[in-house]
Amino acid sequence: MKRFPQALLGLVLMIGIAMPVTALTSDADPASGSPTVSADSSGSPAPIDAATSAAAPTEQPSSSDSMAPTTPAEASPSSSVSAIPPASTPSTTAPTSDPSDATTPDDQAPATPDSTAEASPSADPTDEPTGDNPFVMADDSWGSSWRASEATGQLAEAPNPRSRSARAVAVTGPGTLDNSRTGKFIQSLAYPAHLSQQRYGVPASVTLAQAILESGWGESTLTRFGQAYFGIKCTTQMSQFQSGCVNMSTWEVVGGNQVNTTAGFRTYASVTDSLMDHAYLLRSLPRYAAAFATSTPDDFARAIKAGGYATDPLYADKLINLMNSYNLRAYDSYDQQIIITVEGGIGQLYWAMGGLNSALGYPVGAEVASAVPGVTLRNFDHGAIIWSSSNGAHALTGAIWDAYRGSRSLRQQLGAAWGDATAACGGGVMDFAGGLLSAKPGSYILVSGVNRVLYRNAGGTNSPWGCPTDSEGHKSDGYYQSFDNHRVFWTDIIGAHSVYRWGDIGWKYYYTGSATGPYGYPTSEETAIPGGSRQDFQNYHVYWSAATGAHTVYRHGDIGWKYWQNGSTSSRLGFPTSDETATASGAYQDFEHGRISWTPAGGAVISYR
């Protein structure tokens, strides 16, 4: 077995394993301890939106008005970063739309773990596999090398030998430059596939073939936004590599019949975690033990099929055909270097962020059209960069990426990015065409429409308003949204206005029921006036001064009219010192320097003191 030259350690980020979307058998014996998976009509489990055909994505010239670029460079043009021409493969065309996003229901809500499925083993029985498996390295010299590099944070960036203007990511593998979409997909998974081979003994060629088959060349929603290349169902116990769970529609074979259902599938923080989870599952389940006694990738594929990995009788043949068609066995030796390019506007931003040493990590697959018209996307190990002709390229990482990838409806609502993410509000904040996204680990809040306009005018996260604290809610015939220090209320007729949450006017408003109380919706902002402040609502004016506190004046009564006709707070009466009070004969209200009394017979009368 050839050792991996340390000089070629181009791409060194280790992250995990994942189980096949089309792979695990749907009729497995529960006693085997494997998570359940769904099956397509051929018997291969897969979420509905995952393409399970072994065929490569369609590669046709796109029309001039297509959302999909003919090359990534055409999608996000750049004067300083150009595409590297392929060695022998023509440039390819990304799909004009996301087939998975078009058919997959909203997948925002996390799935409840499948209580009927057996959890996979929690202990790692084979961190350092031993025995005669030819796919496992004899020692851990390679693993030590990448760990040392990871510890120093230094990852190699190799210049492209064929172009002085383009920059490239160096990954290890057969020394052929393939800039097609299929080539980029294979090359970008080659490194983590070999890491999983080195750690668990699953041939990289088999992992790559399964990822192609089960993720539809990386273009399923589960893969693109869940970083899941094999579609393992969620169980009662989280995998050591799993980051979350998402509900998705899927086909399952029940009693020989194909049934459409919704199931929870594992999601991952990175591509490597997905591939590691897949290899760990195969290594840890006894029914696949025979595969690790084989000596060729073909026999390994046949052995996992025989172990019950898929119900499709042709599953092993499909994997072998993919290995033949794309020379995947060459990746098992992994002794040469491959170049993956990151071109155009996306490439410019990627390299400006630090390339391999950035928060994004290494690139995965090709630039493709997203479900949002006019927006293209390039995945990376720990995030993505989205690009549009009107707003350029912007990176999605951390909590922003988790929120964006976790909900199809949110992605469609957000549209193109308007700016870069900034660290704020316990996570990140990023402006999109459809709203301002505030995200932190495990949750997000969207500020959109008139709420965003008012919030932005106030200064956004740097304003006295602070950060958004909840999503927009519905109240009576209008809407509201809360921030640290303010709450916005709006209706189609009145518009949007905020109420300061911690002031006397705000406390008085909220104490009486806010918009559903007698005050109604605010019709102005709180405004400073000589001696105090005032805020108007549908039915009341509220006045405040340090001496008198906050008191209301009814807008539609005779006492109120009398007060305003005489000049309100600037009159001799001054600020109100009480709210309007009912009596047996009428009503009265006190002010700093007098009282207004009202009776049905006499109307409103001022008495000064």
WOKA-V373158 format. One record per residue. RES is the residue in three letters. PSI is psi in degrees with one decimal (none if undefined). OMEGA is omega in whole degrees, -180 to 180 (NA if undefined). D_CENTER is the distance of its C-alpha to the mean C-alpha in Angstrom with 2 decimals. Layout:
# WOKA-V373158
RES/PSI/OMEGA/D_CENTER, RES/PSI/OMEGA/D_CENTER
This chain:
# WOKA-V373158
MET/132.6/-179/40.16, LYS/139.8/176/39.23, ARG/152.0/179/37.72, PHE/118.3/-178/34.72, PRO/130.6/-179/36.13, GLN/-26.8/180/34.63, ALA/-17.9/-178/34.93, LEU/13.3/179/32.32, LEU/74.8/-176/29.62, GLY/-43.8/-168/27.30, LEU/106.7/-172/23.88, VAL/81.0/173/23.73, LEU/118.4/-179/20.53, MET/134.7/-180/20.92, ILE/-153.3/-116/18.33, GLY/-157.6/-174/19.01, ILE/155.6/175/19.97, ALA/154.3/-177/18.69, MET/146.0/-170/20.65, PRO/133.7/173/21.27, VAL/-38.8/179/19.86, THR/10.0/-165/23.24, ALA/-56.3/-170/25.05, LEU/145.0/-177/26.09, THR/143.2/179/29.01, SER/-12.1/-178/28.73, ASP/30.9/-179/32.27, ALA/150.3/176/32.20, ASP/121.1/-179/34.61, PRO/-27.2/-179/32.82, ALA/-13.2/-179/35.11, SER/-19.0/177/33.51, GLY/13.6/-178/30.63, SER/150.5/172/27.85, PRO/150.0/177/24.74, THR/156.1/175/25.23, VAL/163.0/-179/23.56, SER/162.3/-178/24.08, ALA/143.1/175/26.39, ASP/-173.7/-174/26.65, SER/-21.3/179/30.03, SER/-3.5/-180/31.20, GLY/-1.8/178/30.43, SER/120.9/-177/27.33, PRO/139.2/178/24.47, ALA/143.1/171/21.27, PRO/153.4/-175/18.62, ILE/-36.7/-174/19.91, ASP/-4.3/-179/17.46, ALA/132.3/177/18.17, ALA/123.0/-176/21.06, THR/1.3/177/23.68, SER/145.0/177/26.29, ALA/-8.8/-178/27.42, ALA/145.5/177/27.98, ALA/157.4/177/26.18, PRO/147.7/180/24.14, THR/133.8/-179/26.56, GLU/93.8/-179/27.68, GLN/152.2/175/29.56, PRO/140.1/-179/30.21, SER/154.6/178/28.12, SER/167.2/-175/29.85, SER/-26.2/-178/29.93, ASP/13.5/-180/27.67, SER/145.6/175/25.05, MET/-22.9/-174/21.41, ALA/136.2/178/21.42, PRO/151.8/173/23.10, THR/-26.6/169/26.11, THR/157.5/178/24.97, PRO/-32.6/-179/21.96, ALA/-33.3/178/24.43, GLU/-27.0/-180/25.27, ALA/-45.1/-180/21.69, SER/82.9/-171/21.24, PRO/152.0/180/24.87, SER/138.9/179/26.14, SER/-21.8/-175/29.68, SER/-15.8/180/29.34, VAL/113.4/-177/27.09, SER/159.6/-180/28.35, ALA/148.0/175/27.53, ILE/125.4/-180/29.62, PRO/143.8/-178/31.73, PRO/153.2/-180/31.53, ALA/-44.9/-177/34.44, SER/3.0/-176/35.38, THR/131.8/180/32.51, PRO/156.1/177/32.04, SER/154.2/-172/28.89, THR/167.4/-177/26.51, THR/128.2/175/24.71, ALA/154.3/179/21.07, PRO/146.3/-179/20.83, THR/-13.3/175/21.31, SER/165.8/180/18.60, ASP/106.2/-176/15.91, PRO/-29.7/-179/18.14, SER/-42.3/179/15.59, ASP/-25.8/-178/13.67, ALA/-22.1/-174/17.25, THR/-11.0/-175/18.31, THR/133.6/178/15.58, PRO/169.2/179/15.63, ASP/126.5/-174/12.96, ASP/29.5/-176/11.05, GLN/-43.6/-173/9.54, ALA/130.7/178/12.41, PRO/146.0/-179/12.60, ALA/148.1/172/15.57, THR/130.5/-180/18.84, PRO/141.9/-177/20.13, ASP/105.2/-175/22.80, SER/-14.2/-179/26.00, THR/-11.1/-176/28.14, ALA/145.3/176/26.70, GLU/136.9/178/28.19, ALA/144.9/176/26.00, SER/157.7/-176/26.20, PRO/142.6/-178/28.33, SER/-28.5/-180/26.94, ALA/147.4/178/29.34, ASP/103.5/-173/28.96, PRO/-9.3/-171/32.37, THR/56.3/175/32.19, ASP/-34.1/176/30.51, GLU/84.8/-176/33.52, PRO/143.7/179/34.66, THR/172.2/180/38.41, GLY/-162.9/-174/40.90, ASP/11.8/180/41.76, ASN/118.5/-175/38.43, PRO/-9.3/-177/38.67, PHE/-0.9/179/34.93, VAL/134.0/180/34.77, MET/151.4/-175/36.01, ALA/-25.5/178/39.22, ASP/-177.6/-174/37.97, ASP/26.0/-177/34.94, SER/-37.0/180/35.86, TRP/-47.7/180/32.77, GLY/-38.8/178/30.46, SER/-37.0/-179/32.38, SER/-47.2/-178/31.97, TRP/-32.6/179/28.21, ARG/-38.4/178/28.03, ALA/-40.9/179/30.44, SER/-41.0/-180/28.44, GLU/-38.2/-178/25.23, ALA/-34.8/-180/27.29, THR/-10.8/-180/28.52, GLY/12.6/-178/25.21, GLN/114.1/177/27.05, LEU/138.3/-173/25.61, ALA/138.8/172/27.82, GLU/120.3/-177/27.23, ALA/131.3/175/29.81, PRO/146.9/178/31.26, ASN/119.8/-177/31.51, PRO/-11.9/-174/35.19, ARG/-6.7/-177/35.30, SER/130.4/-180/34.09, ARG/-19.5/-175/34.74, SER/-19.2/-177/32.22, ALA/144.9/175/29.13, ARG/154.2/-174/27.32, ALA/156.4/175/26.01, VAL/129.3/179/24.27, ALA/124.2/171/26.83, VAL/159.1/-176/26.03, THR/150.1/-180/28.81, GLY/-174.5/179/30.18, PRO/139.7/-172/32.87, GLY/56.6/178/33.97, THR/128.8/179/33.14, LEU/113.4/-179/31.00, ASP/107.1/-175/29.13, ASN/11.3/176/26.93, SER/166.2/179/26.29, ARG/-42.1/179/22.92, THR/-39.2/179/24.22, GLY/-42.6/179/25.65, LYS/-38.8/180/22.53, PHE/-49.1/-179/20.66, ILE/-45.9/-177/23.54, GLN/-36.7/-178/24.10, SER/-25.3/177/20.60, LEU/-8.4/-175/20.68, ALA/-43.0/-178/24.31, TYR/-53.7/178/23.93, PRO/-29.9/176/21.70, ALA/-38.9/179/23.85, HIS/-32.6/174/26.88, LEU/-42.7/179/25.62, SER/-33.1/175/25.24, GLN/-45.3/-178/28.71, GLN/-35.8/-176/30.19, ARG/-40.6/-172/28.96, TYR/-12.0/175/29.38, GLY/9.8/176/31.61, VAL/122.1/-178/29.61, PRO/135.0/179/30.68, ALA/-35.6/-179/28.04, SER/-37.5/178/29.41, VAL/-44.2/178/28.78, THR/-44.7/-180/25.19, LEU/-43.7/-180/24.58, ALA/-42.9/179/26.43, GLN/-40.3/179/24.54, ALA/-40.6/177/21.11, ILE/-49.1/-175/22.50, LEU/-42.1/-169/23.91, GLU/-18.8/179/21.18, SER/-0.5/-177/18.05, GLY/49.5/-178/20.03, TRP/34.9/175/19.98, GLY/11.5/-173/16.26, GLU/7.1/174/15.61, SER/155.4/178/14.62, THR/-41.4/-179/11.35, LEU/-38.4/-180/11.42, THR/-49.5/-172/12.05, ARG/-37.0/-176/9.95, PHE/-13.2/177/6.52, GLY/-0.7/-178/8.15, GLN/27.8/-177/10.38, ALA/117.7/-176/13.19, TYR/-3.3/-175/16.32, PHE/-5.4/172/18.76, GLY/51.8/177/17.46, ILE/133.9/178/18.99, LYS/150.1/176/19.36, CYS/146.3/178/18.61, THR/-179.1/-179/21.85, THR/-15.8/-178/23.37, GLN/127.7/179/22.86, MET/137.5/172/19.71, SER/153.3/179/20.11, GLN/-17.0/-179/20.56, PHE/-11.8/-173/17.80, GLN/142.0/177/15.26, SER/-21.1/-178/12.32, GLY/-165.2/-177/11.65, CYS/140.5/-178/12.65, VAL/138.8/177/11.61, ASN/132.3/178/14.35, MET/151.1/174/15.27, SER/145.9/-178/18.61, THR/157.2/173/20.87, TRP/136.1/175/24.52, GLU/151.6/176/26.73, VAL/114.3/-179/30.42, VAL/117.8/-179/32.37, GLY/32.8/180/36.14, GLY/-2.4/-179/36.07, ASN/143.8/179/34.30, GLN/124.6/-174/30.91, VAL/134.6/175/28.88, ASN/128.8/-178/25.60, THR/175.1/175/23.63, THR/133.2/-178/20.26, ALA/160.0/177/19.29, GLY/132.6/179/16.71, PHE/145.5/-180/15.36, ARG/143.0/172/14.32, THR/163.6/-171/11.00, TYR/155.1/178/11.22, ALA/-17.9/-177/10.27, SER/164.1/177/12.17, VAL/-43.2/-177/14.28, THR/-38.0/177/17.36, ASP/-39.8/-180/16.45, SER/-46.6/-178/16.18, LEU/-34.3/178/19.55, MET/-39.0/180/21.14, ASP/-40.2/178/20.39, HIS/-49.6/-178/22.01, ALA/-39.0/179/25.02, TYR/-40.9/180/25.47, LEU/-46.3/179/25.66, LEU/-42.0/-177/28.27, ARG/-31.4/-171/30.21, SER/-18.7/-178/30.31, LEU/127.4/-175/31.42, PRO/-30.1/-174/35.22, ARG/-12.5/177/35.25, TYR/8.8/-176/33.81, ALA/-35.2/-178/36.29, ALA/-28.7/-179/38.51, ALA/-32.2/-176/35.90, PHE/1.0/173/36.17, ALA/1.4/180/39.90, THR/167.8/-177/39.62, SER/-3.5/179/40.34, THR/152.6/177/38.50, PRO/-35.6/-180/34.95, ASP/-45.5/179/36.55, ASP/-32.7/177/38.19, PHE/-44.0/179/35.03, ALA/-42.6/179/33.25, ARG/-36.3/-177/36.28, ALA/-39.6/179/36.36, ILE/-31.9/174/32.83, LYS/-44.7/179/33.56, ALA/-27.9/179/36.82, GLY/-3.4/177/35.04, GLY/20.0/-178/33.16, TYR/-35.9/180/29.80, ALA/151.9/179/29.88, THR/-12.5/178/32.33, ASP/117.8/-178/32.53, PRO/-18.5/-179/35.97, LEU/11.1/-174/34.99, TYR/-48.5/-180/31.82, ALA/-40.1/179/33.57, ASP/-38.2/179/35.23, LYS/-42.1/178/31.95, LEU/-44.6/-179/30.66, ILE/-39.3/177/34.01, ASN/-40.1/177/34.03, LEU/-40.6/178/30.69, MET/-37.5/178/32.10, ASN/-45.9/-173/35.18, SER/-32.6/-174/33.57, TYR/16.9/176/31.24, ASN/43.6/-174/33.42, LEU/-23.3/-179/30.82, ARG/-22.5/179/33.56, ALA/-24.2/-178/33.96, TYR/-10.8/178/30.76, ASP/-30.9/-179/32.47, SER/-38.2/169/34.82, TYR/50.9/-175/32.36, ASP/9.4/178/35.11, GLN/-176.1/-175/34.35, GLN/144.2/177/31.84, ILE/148.8/175/29.26, ILE/128.6/172/27.78, ILE/131.0/-178/24.33, THR/149.8/172/24.00, VAL/105.2/-167/21.28, GLU/176.9/169/22.92, GLY/-157.1/-180/23.04, GLY/-35.4/176/21.12, ILE/-42.4/178/18.06, GLY/-41.4/178/20.66, GLN/-47.9/-179/22.20, LEU/-42.0/-178/19.15, TYR/-47.4/-178/18.34, TRP/-32.4/177/21.94, ALA/-30.6/179/22.22, MET/-13.3/-179/19.48, GLY/5.4/177/21.58, GLY/-127.2/-178/20.65, LEU/-28.9/-178/20.64, ASN/5.9/178/21.11, SER/175.6/178/18.08, ALA/-17.7/-178/14.90, LEU/-33.2/-175/13.47, GLY/-151.9/-174/16.30, TYR/154.6/-177/17.78, PRO/149.1/-179/16.83, VAL/124.0/176/16.04, GLY/-163.7/-177/17.57, ALA/166.1/173/18.47, GLU/129.8/-176/17.14, VAL/160.3/175/16.55, ALA/138.9/178/16.40, SER/-178.7/179/13.26, ALA/-13.9/-180/13.73, VAL/121.9/-178/14.18, PRO/131.6/176/17.85, GLY/3.3/-177/18.74, VAL/128.9/174/15.41, THR/162.4/-173/15.13, LEU/139.2/172/12.52, ARG/123.9/-180/13.41, ASN/150.1/173/11.57, PHE/171.9/-174/12.72, ASP/-33.3/-177/13.19, HIS/30.9/179/10.83, GLY/-153.8/-179/8.42, ALA/161.5/169/9.28, ILE/129.3/176/11.70, ILE/148.9/-175/12.01, TRP/142.7/171/15.61, SER/153.5/-177/17.90, SER/-28.5/-177/21.66, SER/-26.9/-174/21.90, ASN/-1.1/176/19.44, GLY/-156.9/-174/19.16, ALA/140.0/179/16.49, HIS/139.2/-175/13.78, ALA/143.7/174/11.61, LEU/114.2/179/7.99, THR/169.2/174/8.47, GLY/-137.6/-176/8.66, ALA/-31.2/177/7.43, ILE/-46.3/179/6.11, TRP/-41.9/-180/3.84, ASP/-42.7/179/3.37, ALA/-44.0/-177/3.59, TYR/-45.5/-176/2.67, ARG/-16.8/-175/2.55, GLY/-10.4/-176/4.51, SER/118.8/177/6.75, ARG/-44.4/-179/8.95, SER/-36.2/178/11.09, LEU/-43.6/179/8.82, ARG/-43.4/-179/8.12, GLN/-35.5/179/11.86, GLN/-37.4/-176/12.84, LEU/-42.8/-178/11.34, GLY/-146.8/-177/13.07, ALA/150.3/177/14.02, ALA/138.5/178/13.33, TRP/-17.8/-178/16.53, GLY/174.9/179/16.37, ASP/158.1/177/15.03, ALA/145.3/175/13.12, THR/149.7/178/15.78, ALA/119.8/-179/16.23, ALA/160.9/172/17.24, CYS/37.2/178/17.26, GLY/10.9/-180/16.61, GLY/-116.8/180/13.32, GLY/154.2/177/12.17, VAL/133.8/-177/12.96, MET/137.7/-176/12.26, ASP/129.5/177/14.28, PHE/169.1/178/13.50, ALA/-34.1/-176/16.20, GLY/2.1/179/15.18, GLY/170.6/176/14.87, LEU/120.6/-178/14.20, LEU/120.9/174/10.89, SER/119.3/-174/11.89, ALA/141.9/171/9.66, LYS/165.9/-175/11.23, PRO/119.3/175/10.93, GLY/-7.3/-178/10.73, SER/161.1/174/10.59, TYR/159.6/177/9.91, ILE/135.8/178/12.59, LEU/129.7/175/13.02, VAL/114.8/-173/16.41, SER/173.0/175/17.69, GLY/-140.7/-177/21.08, VAL/-27.6/177/24.20, ASN/-43.4/180/22.52, ARG/-40.4/180/20.64, VAL/-48.1/-179/23.96, LEU/-41.8/-179/25.88, TYR/-44.4/180/23.42, ARG/-42.6/179/23.31, ASN/-30.9/179/27.11, ALA/-16.6/180/27.51, GLY/4.1/176/25.70, GLY/-141.1/-175/22.13, THR/-18.5/179/21.07, ASN/3.3/-177/24.36, SER/171.0/174/26.47, PRO/-14.6/179/28.46, TRP/-32.2/-176/25.94, GLY/-148.6/-175/23.56, CYS/153.3/174/19.95, PRO/141.2/-177/18.70, THR/-14.4/174/19.33, ASP/165.5/178/18.38, SER/167.4/-179/17.10, GLU/136.0/178/19.80, GLY/165.7/-179/22.48, HIS/134.0/-180/25.53, LYS/121.3/179/29.03, SER/-121.0/-179/32.25, ASP/21.5/-180/32.20, GLY/-161.1/-173/29.50, TYR/162.9/179/26.20, TYR/158.3/172/25.21, GLN/137.7/-175/22.47, SER/146.4/174/23.11, PHE/175.5/-178/22.70, ASP/-44.5/-172/24.31, ASN/-7.8/-179/27.63, HIS/158.9/171/27.60, ARG/130.6/-179/26.86, VAL/133.5/174/26.60, PHE/140.1/177/28.54, TRP/152.5/171/28.93, THR/163.9/180/30.64, ASP/-32.0/-176/31.23, ILE/-45.5/-173/34.85, ILE/-30.9/-173/34.74, GLY/-164.0/-174/31.55, ALA/134.7/176/29.37, HIS/151.9/-178/30.91, SER/156.3/176/29.96, VAL/127.1/179/31.97, TYR/126.0/-170/32.14, ARG/-26.9/-169/31.32, TRP/6.8/178/33.73, GLY/170.0/-179/36.84, ASP/-37.6/178/39.88, ILE/-44.4/179/39.13, GLY/-44.9/179/35.65, TRP/-42.1/-180/37.07, LYS/-39.4/-180/39.80, TYR/-48.9/-178/37.41, TYR/-32.9/-179/35.05, TYR/-30.4/-179/38.10, THR/7.0/176/39.51, GLY/8.2/-179/36.37, SER/-128.2/-172/34.58, ALA/-25.2/180/33.95, THR/-2.9/179/35.48, GLY/-169.2/-176/38.51, PRO/-20.9/-178/41.65, TYR/-33.6/-173/40.19, GLY/-161.6/-178/37.73, TYR/149.4/175/34.96, PRO/142.8/179/35.33, THR/2.7/176/36.88, SER/169.4/169/36.72, GLU/163.3/172/35.18, GLU/129.2/-173/37.25, THR/135.9/177/39.89, ALA/134.4/176/42.34, ILE/162.3/180/45.99, PRO/120.4/178/49.23, GLY/-8.0/-178/49.55, GLY/-139.7/180/46.14, SER/166.0/-177/43.26, ARG/146.3/172/42.66, GLN/138.0/-177/39.91, ASP/141.9/176/40.53, PHE/174.7/-177/39.31, GLN/-38.9/-174/40.35, ASN/-9.4/-176/43.38, TYR/153.3/161/44.03, HIS/139.0/175/44.22, VAL/126.7/-180/43.42, TYR/144.9/179/45.41, TRP/140.5/168/45.10, SER/160.8/-179/47.31, ALA/-31.6/-178/47.69, ALA/-33.6/-172/51.11, THR/-18.3/-173/50.40, GLY/-162.8/-177/46.76, ALA/129.6/178/44.80, HIS/153.7/-177/46.77, THR/154.5/170/46.37, VAL/123.0/-177/48.66, TYR/125.8/-172/48.53, ARG/-25.9/-169/48.01, HIS/12.2/-180/50.00, GLY/168.6/-178/53.12, ASP/-35.9/179/56.49, ILE/-44.1/179/55.92, GLY/-44.1/179/52.80, TRP/-42.3/180/54.58, LYS/-42.4/-179/57.53, TYR/-44.5/-177/55.36, TRP/-33.4/178/53.57, GLN/-28.6/-179/56.82, ASN/0.5/175/58.28, GLY/6.3/178/55.44, SER/-126.1/-172/53.15, THR/-22.3/180/52.35, SER/-2.1/178/54.51, SER/179.1/178/57.50, ARG/-25.9/-178/60.17, LEU/-34.0/-178/58.29, GLY/-155.0/-177/55.34, PHE/148.9/175/52.14, PRO/143.0/177/52.10, THR/-1.0/176/52.84, SER/165.0/170/52.16, ASP/168.0/178/50.45, GLU/134.3/-176/52.72, THR/131.8/180/54.88, ALA/144.7/175/56.76, THR/176.7/180/60.51, ALA/-30.9/-176/63.14, SER/-9.1/-178/64.39, GLY/-121.2/-180/61.21, ALA/162.2/176/58.62, TYR/162.0/173/58.40, GLN/134.6/-178/56.00, ASP/147.5/178/56.88, PHE/176.3/-176/56.14, GLU/-36.5/-173/57.04, HIS/26.7/178/60.44, GLY/-170.9/-179/61.26, ARG/145.1/171/60.46, ILE/121.2/179/59.85, SER/149.4/180/61.47, TRP/135.8/170/61.24, THR/155.1/179/63.53, PRO/-33.5/-176/63.73, ALA/-41.1/-173/67.23, GLY/-10.8/-177/66.86, GLY/-153.6/-176/63.28, ALA/129.7/-177/61.52, VAL/133.4/179/63.87, ILE/135.0/171/63.17, SER/119.8/-178/65.19, TYR/159.7/175/64.83, ARG/none/NA/65.60
